[in-house]
Amino acid sequence: MRQPQRHQLENARFLLSNKNMSTTNPRPCKDVIFTDFDGNEGILVDLNTKRYYQLNETAMLVWKGLEQGKTLNEIVSEVTSNYEVASDHAVQSVKRLVDNFCAYKLVARE
């Protein structure tokens, strides 16, 4: 059996850009499984590619928001409520993280 490959996604230290905050809401792909480890770290496993991705606390907040069907703006609001970060910086970070999720085919835009 092939070993899964580990990929580190961007540390979600907020790396997004306000432009192109899409009106389509990205949703986790059905073949991606999320596991939360004590609220400080999480793992995504893509069952199609057998790859896994380590998430930090902030990336987990974004992922959980996507799972709950929240809009990107709602996720940004949650980030600014939970962390001392400027709104424009949070927008940039959430967008970059979601773009990474899309690039790895972990989420799809509806």
C-alpha positions as CSV (number, residue, x, y, z in Angstrom):
1,M,0.0,0.0,0.0
2,R,1.3,3.4,-0.9
3,Q,2.1,5.8,1.9
4,P,0.2,9.1,1.8
5,Q,2.2,12.2,1.0
6,R,2.3,15.0,3.4
7,H,1.9,18.5,2.2
8,Q,2.1,21.6,4.4
9,L,-0.4,24.2,3.4
10,E,0.3,27.9,3.9
11,N,0.5,28.8,7.6
12,A,-2.8,30.7,7.8
13,R,-1.1,33.8,9.0
14,F,-3.4,35.6,6.7
15,L,-2.1,35.9,3.2
16,L,-5.1,36.9,1.1
17,S,-6.1,39.8,-1.2
18,N,-9.4,41.7,-1.1
19,K,-9.8,41.7,-4.9
20,N,-11.7,38.8,-6.4
21,M,-13.4,37.8,-3.2
22,S,-15.6,35.5,-5.2
23,T,-19.4,35.5,-5.1
24,T,-19.3,31.8,-5.5
25,N,-18.8,29.9,-2.2
26,P,-16.1,27.2,-2.2
27,R,-17.2,23.9,-0.7
28,P,-15.1,21.0,0.5
29,C,-14.9,18.2,-2.0
30,K,-16.7,15.0,-0.9
31,D,-13.6,12.9,-1.0
32,V,-11.6,15.1,1.5
33,I,-11.8,14.1,5.1
34,F,-11.0,16.5,8.0
35,T,-9.7,15.5,11.5
36,D,-9.3,17.9,14.3
37,F,-6.5,17.3,16.8
38,D,-7.3,19.1,20.1
39,G,-8.3,22.3,18.3
40,N,-4.7,23.3,17.6
41,E,-4.0,21.3,14.5
42,G,-5.9,19.4,11.9
43,I,-5.4,17.1,9.0
44,L,-7.1,16.9,5.6
45,V,-6.9,13.7,3.7
46,D,-7.7,13.6,0.0
47,L,-9.0,10.0,-0.5
48,N,-8.5,10.3,-4.3
49,T,-4.8,11.3,-4.2
50,K,-3.9,9.7,-0.9
51,R,-2.3,12.9,0.1
52,Y,-2.7,14.6,3.5
53,Y,-2.4,18.2,4.5
54,Q,-1.6,19.7,7.9
55,L,-3.7,22.7,9.0
56,N,-2.8,25.1,11.8
57,E,-5.5,26.6,14.1
58,T,-6.4,29.4,11.7
59,A,-6.5,27.2,8.6
60,M,-8.9,24.9,10.6
61,L,-11.2,27.9,11.3
62,V,-11.4,28.6,7.6
63,W,-11.9,24.9,6.7
64,K,-14.7,24.5,9.3
65,G,-16.3,27.7,8.0
66,L,-16.3,26.2,4.5
67,E,-17.8,22.9,5.8
68,Q,-20.6,24.9,7.5
69,G,-21.4,26.7,4.2
70,K,-20.3,30.1,5.4
71,T,-19.4,32.8,2.9
72,L,-15.9,34.0,2.6
73,N,-17.0,37.3,4.2
74,E,-18.5,35.4,7.1
75,I,-15.2,33.5,7.6
76,V,-13.3,36.7,7.5
77,S,-15.5,38.2,10.2
78,E,-14.9,35.1,12.3
79,V,-11.2,35.4,11.9
80,T,-11.2,39.1,12.9
81,S,-13.4,38.2,15.9
82,N,-11.0,35.5,17.1
83,Y,-7.6,37.1,16.3
84,E,-6.1,40.5,16.5
85,V,-5.8,41.1,12.8
86,A,-7.0,44.0,10.6
87,S,-9.9,43.2,8.3
88,D,-8.0,43.8,5.1
89,H,-5.2,41.5,6.2
90,A,-7.8,38.8,7.2
91,V,-9.4,39.1,3.7
92,Q,-6.1,38.6,2.0
93,S,-5.2,35.6,4.3
94,V,-8.5,33.8,3.9
95,K,-8.5,34.3,0.1
96,R,-5.0,33.0,-0.2
97,L,-5.8,30.0,1.9
98,V,-8.9,29.2,0.0
99,D,-7.0,29.6,-3.3
100,N,-4.5,27.0,-2.0
101,F,-7.4,24.7,-1.1
102,C,-8.7,25.1,-4.7
103,A,-5.2,24.6,-6.2
104,Y,-4.9,21.3,-4.3
105,K,-8.5,20.4,-5.4
106,L,-9.6,20.2,-1.7
107,V,-12.5,22.5,-2.4
108,A,-14.6,23.4,-5.4
109,R,-16.3,26.7,-6.2
110,E,-20.0,26.4,-6.6
